[in-house]
Amino acid sequence: MKRTYIHNALLVNEGKVFQGGVVICNDTIEQVLQSPSLPNYSCDIVIDAAGAYLIPGVIDEHVHFREPGMTDKGDIYSESKAAAAGGVTSIMDMPNTNPQTTTFQAFEDKMKLMAQKCLVNYSCYFGATNDNIELLQDLDPHRVCGVKVFMGASTGNMLVNDKRALHDIFSIKNILIATHCEDQAVVNENIEKYSSKMVDGDLPVAYHNKIRSTSACFRSASTAYRLAQRLGTQLHILHVSTMQELRLFSNKKDKHITGEVCVGYLNFTSSDYKKMGALIKVNPAIKTPNNRDELYRAINEGRIETIATDHAPHLLSDKQGGALKAKSGMPSIQFALISMLELVSKQVFTITTVVDKMCHAPARLFRIHQRGFIREGYKADLVLVRDNITPYTISNCDVISKCGWTPFAGFDSHWKIDYTIVNGNIIYNGSRVIDSCRGEELSFR
């Protein structure tokens, strides 16, 4: 039996900040202590966390770890290392891999890979298609975090554009439905609208948010929202990026319909295209500063449920080109928590809000068993992070992700992660990832 005692920390948990510590016994939080209380037991490892915050591990509900099929960009091992260095202790991987996670066999194969390679806790979405409804109805809701529905362009055959199929998918009652909402007809109309601006079949990247426009997002999200209202679907609209979409979440009666914002939309705006080009090209597109500011307000007012990353590594060679040819997606998991804490320093959010949206809320929404909170009897997934250190500049040299770059390069930070602990094991010690342990499969109540 191994016990670890973390003391002198500022615990951030369930809306409170207080001085204290925790005792970890093997993989479980055994005691939560407020100063000056002392442990009931002698401990093998003692960590003095003076000056640091102790928070639950981040649960990133939205990642693309690229395995199987695209391991030149990233793989489960490399991207979970980046997660560990970023204070992320649990992830949920998207189904648009190769092969796609749209069959039982593909799901089982991916879960086996996760068990072998993932340093943090894990689950995987099951991908919907126009014709796999029978499989979706037989999913085990204790193992599958959710069904991913692409209501816009996607890889392979994962675009769900058949009205009957959408109705049947949204009628499933025992599992969360997560949607990518962009209307492809609007996107196509916008490409045609700006076709006169093309050079060699491409548009400058600054046109990306004009092509994947506010109306493209809102039309698709509205369709999903109305369908979920009518059918009682547990709907989670991913990567909300516009103030128009946020209006959908003002109805307090529809508590079964929630929204996610990704860190890219909170740290970048369309004004950054000039400096960063396709490095911040994502789908849906990064929008205007006004949209970003409204996302801030929605998070603080409780209209948005969760903050995730949409971590999507691409090689720099994939990011060459403009609005039509450069790949969409950016690696962000290693610096997501740090970037959000910088917004705390800038008084955009409180630290309790960041912890709620990145740790507590995903655990509540997905009904994750015994994770996401600092509670006795819960799994010891914890992060020690400190501020007011000498500012340092994030560099691509710091990047652990296999793709080797980050859009946060050049950002200055006052925050640093001292420890990431997964199931009671230290997997990051502030300078290196310790890869001797593997995460556990998440289970859902």
HUUR-V259204 format. One record per helix or strand of 2 or more residues. SS is the DSSP state (2 for helix, 1 for strand). FROM is the first residue (numbers start at 1). LEN is the number of residues. If there is no record, write none. Layout:
ss=SS from=FROM len=LEN
ss=SS from=FROM len=LEN
//
This chain:
ss=1 from=3 len=11
ss=1 from=16 len=10
ss=1 from=28 len=7
ss=1 from=45 len=4
ss=1 from=52 len=5
ss=1 from=58 len=7
ss=2 from=76 len=10
ss=1 from=88 len=6
ss=2 from=104 len=14
ss=1 from=121 len=4
ss=1 from=126 len=2
ss=2 from=133 len=5
ss=1 from=147 len=5
ss=2 from=163 len=8
ss=1 from=177 len=5
ss=2 from=184 len=10
ss=2 from=195 len=3
ss=2 from=205 len=7
ss=2 from=214 len=18
ss=1 from=235 len=3
ss=2 from=243 len=8
ss=1 from=257 len=6
ss=2 from=263 len=5
ss=2 from=270 len=11
ss=2 from=289 len=13
ss=1 from=306 len=3
ss=1 from=311 len=2
ss=2 from=316 len=4
ss=2 from=336 len=10
ss=2 from=351 len=16
ss=1 from=382 len=5
ss=1 from=392 len=2
ss=2 from=396 len=3
ss=1 from=412 len=2
ss=1 from=416 len=7
ss=1 from=425 len=4
//
